[in-house]
Every structure is written in structure tokens, then in C-alpha cells.
Amino acid sequence: MTVVSTTAGEVRGTAHGAGLRFAGIPYAAPPVGELRWRTPQPVEPWTEVRDASAFGTVAAQNPDMLTAFLGLPAEPMSEDCLYLNVFTPAADDARRPVMVWIHGGAFTIGSGSSELYDGTVLTERGDVVLVTLNYRLGAFGFLELGWLDEDLAGSGNCGLADQVAALQWVRDNVAAFGGDPDNVTIFGESAGAMSVTSLLAAPSADGLFHKAIAQSGAAQAIATPAEAERSGRQVLGALGVDTAEELQALTTEQILEVQGQILMAALTNVEPMLEEGIAAGLPFRPVGDGAFLPEDVLAALRSGVAADIPLITGTTREEWKLFALLDFQTVDDEVLRTRLDHLTGDADKALAVYEEATAGLDPKAVFTVIGTDMVFRHPAIELAEAQLTRSPDVWEYEFAWGTPAMGGMLGACHAIELPFVFGLSADPRLAGFLGDDPPAGLAEALQDAWLAFARHGDPGADWPRYDLDRRPVRRFDAELTTVEDPGADARLFWAAVAD
């Protein structure tokens, strides 16, 4: 066992693969009691060597279907959740590149200690240090209450503030674990990628990281203060409380019960999305409050707040196929046209733009193709374009390999790339998700690109930078290719809708 000194005390790690793992290290004080809905506070130092062989409790959350589907074990949870984990080849002075993973899960589920994010393969293959972390989720991390009590202003970004606190811990401590605090890459998927994008623009995160990778998430889900207040009032109404004192007195379980009801309604009812915008499917999300986070993140990027941060952004080819499984409404031609009129203002034009891409598909499958572009691909392009106004170091990708599992129903769906990024695609436990023989070379290619980017700020000479003339996109499939401006007509269509 190896003991490492941190700013709060010593921790004892364990051998893990060919390297070391330090699990369950607290990076901030438990956000419980009076610290509920408050920004993270410094951790209380300890005097004895702290055992870091077991993961800490994960953020309080409702059960999720993905964990059950993949057969992953449920993890102990609590509001006391601000723990991180370090995977390293050695606790020496090698100053390796550092990669900090921010997990996804719609800002309501997930953890940094999930078996999906085991850092063994990445650290050994790339000689890097990997840090994974928990942050507050759902109502505990993204419920804005400043309208209720001015002392709670900013509570809607507690989850992001937790991530900043973890990055501060990395800055102050990672050198003792063999990492270089001056070469830190943040990367995340889905809500984790939306977090990455938010941190690019957050003043409190300035200087804490040096490169960023946003997988299947951009700036598409930032709530305005008015939206955040409306969500907050909905939550308090469902809880049956009127004051901050009454809210503070509720148990974790009482809050989670109502949170689960709200989330289920958001996931299974497309109507709020049609009436209020796609982000209505994320009732808990970061708030552009003008203090912790600019109200317009893309505008902040265009102003140059992250001009020195190289960026990789992209999506999977068929993101929406995962969410189509939760769309319980019968989608016929009439329903499809109604949805497209709400979302684009012109169903006829939308169907014409996608006529070739959706030829022969039923109405629900047509909506799935269009939904992928609307919710994921176009926001990723917007992010790339915003960053390009101040930095040439932008790369865009598409993960195009589709899983044969479930009769091909999932295809290249949301989150399909995660096992490849972490080198777990051959794990037999994931066969129900990836099939029996996912391409090994694809996993190696994706890892090598991410690792090269973390080391040098460039994913490889054969992957050209994104630009507004050719718009090259690296396509990760059984064979690697680079395509120029794929889906150009759809890109122009969504740009016009946004305007």
C-alpha cells in the first residue's frame, strides 16, 4: 500500500492493475445540514492516515434504468457525496498529463465511481493520471432557491461549484499522485459534457484546466433565471412547502420522492418539451445566473473567455435512439408533423431537409433522426463555431459505430462510446449493450486520440482541426475516416431555426 500526503492529510491507496487507485478522497466538506444548497466548503483536515481503498458514497439520486440494464451494482448514496478517486501509474514526481472525468446522467443520476469509468486501461495505456468525481445532483445540486431566500442565491449551480472545488483539489494535490497540475484535461459525456462547456465559461474555473473534451453535450441546457425560478416553484409546490426553513427540514428521501415524480413526467411526456423547449426534459440543470455562470455561455466563448483552451466536441451518430425507448406516445404522421411544427416552426421544411436521410423510415424513426440533430449535433456545431471565433484549436468528431445488440435497435446511440473511451468494450458484462464482438481497434483509436489530446493538445496529425470552410469531422467507426461537412443541409436548417 502507498501513502500520499494531501493538503488535508495523508491517504493510503491500493494496487490496481499495474498502477494505484486512491478512492473516496473527500475534496470538500459534506454538504449536509446547514451546508445543504450552499457552495462547497473546505474539508476538515484529518490527522491519521485515511484509508482510500473504497469509494465514497455517491450523490443522492433516484434509481436509473441504465445501471439496471447494464447489470451494474447499485452504489451507496447520501447527500454526503463530495468524494473523488485517483487512478495513477505511480505516486511519483513524473508529472503526467491529468484527465478529470465528469460523469453524465441528466444532472440527476450517475457517479464518478461507476464501473463504467474504471481508469485502469486509460492510465496504463496513456501513462496519465485519471481523476473521477461525484458532484451534487438533481434538487440538491441544481435547484435555484435565491428567489425564495437570498441567502440561497446560487444554489442552482451547486453541482458545478462542486466540480470547481474538485478541480481546485486537483491543482493543489495531483502532483503528489504523479500528475502535472499544469496539464489538466477535463472531459465528460452528456450532462458531464454540458458541465465541461459550462466550466469553459465559468470565471471560478479559470486556470484550473487546460484542455476540454465535450462528448454529446454542449450549451443546450443552460436555464435562464426565470426558467430556474419556475422549476424551483414547481418543486416546492410538489413538496408542499413555502419557506426555506420548511424545505431544509425535509429528509433526503422526501425530496427524492418528489424529484422522481418530476423526472418521470419529464422523461415520458414530450409535450413540455414541445411547449417550452428541449431543455424542459432536464428540470434540474445549470443556471445562467450572471454570477457563477454567464447567462449566454456561447456568447462568453465568442468573447474569448476560453481562447487558450483546445477543445474536442462531437456526438454519436444516432443519439436519440436511446431516448426513443422512453417515448411511449404513438408517433404517426400527424404526431410527427405536430412535433416538428412546435420545434422548428415549419414541419414541411424540416421533412424536406431530411427526406433523403429518412427515406423508408416510420414516423417515430424519422423523429429520432431529426431529434439527434436538434438536441445534440447542432449544439455541438454551435459550440465549435463559438470557440473558433477565438481559437483555432477545435476538433469535431462523430462516433458512428452501431451496436448489434437488441437487434440493432440502439445503433450508435447516446453513451455508446463510453466503454470504448475507458477500454471496457470487450468486458463480457457489456455484451447486452455492445454485442459479442465490438471492434477492438475502435477502442484503441478513440483512446489514443483522447490521450494524445490530453498530452499535447492535439488528437493526432491525421485528424484535422475544424474550420468553417471544410468543416472536417473525424468519424469513429470500424474504419476511421474524415468527412467534410456531413449533413450540411441539416446544419444550415438548424442554424436558421436558431436564428
N, C-alpha and C positions, 0 to 999 in steps of 0.2 A: 504494500500500500504506500501511496505517495501523499505527503503532506505539503500543502501550498499555503502561503500567507496571503490573505486579502486585507483590504483596509478595515474590515470589521472583525477579523480573526482568522485563525487557521482552519483549513478544511482538509479532510482526508478522502482522497479518491480511490478508485478501484481499477484494476486492469480490465480493459475492454477491447477485445480483438487484439490487435498488435499495439494498441495505444492505451490511453487512460480515459476514464469518464468520471467527472465530478457532477453529481446530481443533487438537485434540491437545494441549491445555494440561494439564500434569501438576498434579494437585491434592494428591497425596501421593507419598511415596517408593515406588518399585517394591516390591511385596510378595513379594519373591523371597529365596532363601537363608534366612537366619535370620529374615526377616520373614514367611515363609510361615506362615499361620494365626495371625498376630499382628494386633493392631489397627493401623490405618493410622498411619504416622509422617510427620512433616513432610517436604516435598520439599526436596531440596538446591537452594539458590539458584544461578542462573546469571548470568554477567557479560555475555556477548554477547547481542545481540537474538536471541530464539528464533523460528525460523520456525514460524508457526501456519497454514500453508496446507494441511496434510494431516492427516487423522485419525490418532489414535494406535492402537496395536494394541488389539484387543478382548479381553475375558476369555477364558481358556482354556475351551473347550467342545466338545461333540460336534456333528457336523453336524445341522442341523434340517431337517425336511421343509417347513416353511412357507417358508423362504427359497428352497428349490429350487422349490417350487410357484409362487411369485410371480416367479421368474426373477431374483431379486436376487443381486448378486455376493457371493461369499464374501469375508470380511474377514480380513486377517492377524490372528492371535491369539497371545496369550502370557500367562503369569502377570503379566508387566509390563503392566498394563492400566488403571491408575488415571488416566484422562485424561477431560477434559470439553471441550465445544465451546460456543461462544457465538455466537449469531446476533443481530445488533442493527441497527437502522436507522442508528445513528451512534454513534461513541465520543465522546460529548459529555457535558455536565452536565445533560441533560434529566430525569434521574431517572424513567425509565419504569417501569411495572409489570414485574416479573420473573416468568417462568414457568419452573420447573425440572421437566423431564420425566424420570421414572424408568421405564425400559423394562420390559416383561414378558418372559415366556418360562419360566414354571415354575421360576424361580430357577436355571435351568441353561443357557439359551440367550439370545441377543439382544445388542444393543449400543445405545448412545446415538447411534452414527454411522450406523445403518441408514438407507438411503434413504427408508424409510417415515416417518422422523422429521425430514426436512428442514424447517428452521424458516423458510424464506423467506416462505411465504404468511402464516403467523401473525404474524410480526414486521412485515410490511408492512401487513397488514390492520388490525392492532390497535395498532400503534406500541408494541410491547412488546419486551423482551429475553428471548430464549429460551435456556436452558442445557440441554443434554443431556449425559448422563454414562454412563460404564462403571462397573461395580462387580463385585467378585469373585463368581463363580457356582459352583454345584454344590459339589463337595467342597472347593474352595478357599475358598468364601465361607460355606458353611452346614453344615460338618461339625464337630460339637461333640466336642472331644477332652479336655475337662477331666477326664473320668473316667479317661483314660489318663495324663495328665500335668497336674498342677495349674497349671503354667506356661502351659498352653494353654487354660485356662478362658476361655470367652467366644468361642472360635473359631467356634462355631456361628452367631454374629451378625457375623462379619467383613464380610459383604456389606452389612448395614445400617450398620455403623460406617463403611464406605466412603462411603455416601450422606450420613451426617452430616458427614464430612470435606469432601465436595463442597459441602454447604450452608454450612459454615464458610468455605470459599473464596469462595462467593458473597457472604456477609456482608462479607468483608474486601476484595473486589475488584470487585464488579459495578458500583459507581458509576463506575469508570473506563471502563466499556463502555457507559455511558448508562443504567444501571439504578438502581433505588431499592432498597437493601438493607432498607428498612423496609416494602416492599410485595412480598413474595415468595409466590408460589403454587406449591405442589408438586402435580403431577398424574401419574398413572400408570395403566396398564392391566394387568389380570390380576395376575401376581406384582408388577408395579410398583404396582398399587393396594393389594395386600396390604402392600407396603413403606410406602406412604403411610399406611395405617391403623396400622401398627406405629410409624411415626415420630410419629404423633399422641400416642402413649403413652410414647415413649422419653424419659427425662429428659435425655439428652445432646442431643436435638434441640430442646429447649425454647427458644423465642425465635428460632430460625433460619428460621422461615417463618410466614406469617400467614393463609393460606387453603389449602384442600386439596380435590382432586378425586380420587375413587376410582372408576375405571371397571372394572367387572366383577371386583371383588376387595374383600374386607373382612378380617375377623379369623378366617376359617375355617380357616387353615392354620398356626397357631402350634403348634409342637411343645412338649410338656412336656419337662422334663429327662429323664424316663425314656424317652420316645419318642426323644429325640435320642441318648441313650446306646445304645439298641437299634439305631438306624440306624448309629451310629458303629461298633459292634461288627460289624455286617453288612459294612460297607465294609472294615474291617481284615481280617475273615475272608476276604473275596473277594480282597483284595490279598495275603494270605498273610504278614502282618507282625504282630508282637506289641508293638512298642515305638515310642515317638515317634521315636527315632533311626532305626529302620528305615524308618518312614513318611517321614521327612524326606529320606531318601536316594533315594526313588523319583523317577523322572522325571515330567514333566508327562504324557507320553504313556502311561506305565504307569497313572497314576491315571485318566486319561480313558478308557482301555480298559475298566477295571472300572466306572467311572461309567456308561459307555454301556450295559454289560450290565445294570446295576441299573435304569437308566431305561427300557430297552426292556421289561424284565419288569414294571415298574410300569405302563407305558402299555398293554401288551397283555394284562394279566391282571387281570380285575376282582375276583378272589377276595380278594386282600389288602384291597382297598377295602371289601368286604363284611364281612370279619372284623375289621378294625382301624379302620375309619372312612375317610371320603373323602380325608382328608389323606394316607393311605398312598400315594396316587398321586403325592405330592410327597415323595420320600425326602430331598430337601435343601430345608430351609425354615427360617425364623427360629425361635428358641428362646425361649420364655418362661422365662428363667433367673432372674428376680427381681433381676437386676443391670442388664444393658443394657436388658432388656425385661421388663415385668411379666408374670407367668405368665398372668394373665387381662386381656387388653387391653380388652375391653368393660367389665369392672369398673372399670378405671382411668379409662376415659372417663366412666363414670357418676359417678365421684368428682370429676370436674371438671378433670382434668389438661389438657384441650384446650378448656376452656369458651370461650376467646376466639378459637377458630379456626372461621370459617364453613366449611361442608362441603357438597359435592355428591357424591352417591353414586348408583349405578344399574347397570343391566345391559343387555345386548341381550335381545331377546325370546326367541331360540332358541339360547342359549349352547351347549348340549350337542351341537348338530348337528355342530360341528367335531370334537368328541371321539368322536362316534358313528362317525366314519370309521375310528377306531382300535380299535373294539370288534369283534374278529374272532369272538367267540362267537356261535353261532346263538341268537337270543333268541326262544324260543317262549313260550307262555303259562306253562308250568311254570317256565322260567328266570326270566321276569319276576316271577312270584309269589315265587320263592325270593329274588331280589334285594330285592324290596320288604319281605319279612319280615325280612331281615337289616338293612336300612337304616332301616325305620320301626317294626318290631315288629308290624305289622298290615297285611298286603297287601290284605285285603278293604277295610279302611277307606281306604287310600290310593287304591285303584282307584275306590271310590265317590266320593271327593272329586274325582277327576279324570275322572269318567265323561263329563261334558259336554265338557270341553276336549280329550278324546282320542277322541271318537266317530269310529268308522270307521278308526282308525289300527291298524297292525300292532303286535305286542308291542314290537319294538325302538323304533318311533317313540313308543309310549306311554312307554317308559323315558326317551327323550330329553326329552319334555315334563317329566316328573317330575324328571329329573336337573338340568334347568336351574334349577328352583325350589330343589332341595335344595342344590346346590353354589354357586349364585350369587345368585338372587333373595332367598331367605330370609336369608342372611348380610348382604346389603346392607340389608335392612329392619332386622335386628338392630343393625347399625352406626348407622343413622339413629336408631333408638329410643334407643340408648345415649347418643348425642351430644345428643339432645333433652332428656335429663334435666337438662342443664346449660346448653344453648344453644338459642335459637330459630332460629338461622341455619343451617338444614338444608334442602337441596333434594334431591328424588329424581327420577330420570329412567328412561325405557325407550327404547332405540334399537330401533325396530320395523321399519325398512325391510329387506326381504329381498332378497338378490341373486338375479337370474335366472340367474346363471352355473351351469354344471354341472346344467342342467335344474331349477334351484331347490333342489338337494339341500342347499345350505348355508343358505339362508334368511337370517334375521337372526342369524347365528352369532357365536360368540366372536371378537372382534377386528374385526368387520366395520365398526365405527365409526371405526377408526384413520385410514384415508385421508380421511375426512370431517373429522376434527378437524384434520388437518395440511394440508388443502386440496389433497390429491392424488387425489381421487376421479375426476377426469377424465383422469388420466395413462393413456395407452393401454397401458402396461406392466401395468396392474392390471385390464385388461378380462377376463382369465380368472377374476378374483376377483369383480369388481363388475358385469360385463356391459358392454355398449357405451354405455349412456346412463343412468348413475346421476343422480339429481336434483340439479342444481347448487344449487338453493335450500336443500336439506337441509344441504349442506356449509356454506353461508353461515350458516344459522340456528344450527348447532352451534358453529361458530367464534365467532359473535357472542356467544352465551351464555357460552362459556368465557372470552372476552376481557373481557366486561363484569364477570364474576365476579372475574377477576384484577385489574381496575382498581378496582372499587368494593366487592367483597364481596357482590354481588347479581347473579344472572344475567339479571335483567330483570323489570320490573313485571308482565308477563303470565305469569310462572312463579311461582306461589305457594309460600311456604315449606311444608315438610312439617309435618304435625301429626297427632296421634293420633286426632282426631275424623274429619276428612275424608280424610286420607292422600292428598293430591293428588300425582299423578305426571305429569311432563311427558313426553309421548310424541313422540319424534322419528321422523317418517315422511315420506312425500312431502308430507303435510299435517301441521302441528303441532297437537296437541290436548293438553288436560289432562284426565286421567281420575282419578276418585276411588276409591281402594282397589281397584285391579284384582286379581282373583284372591283376594278376601277369604277364601273358604273354605279355599283352599290356605294362605294366610298363617296362619290360625288352626290348621290342621292341623300345620304345621311348628313353630309355637310350642309346641304340645302335645308333639310329638316331642322337641323340645329340652329341655323341662322334665322 
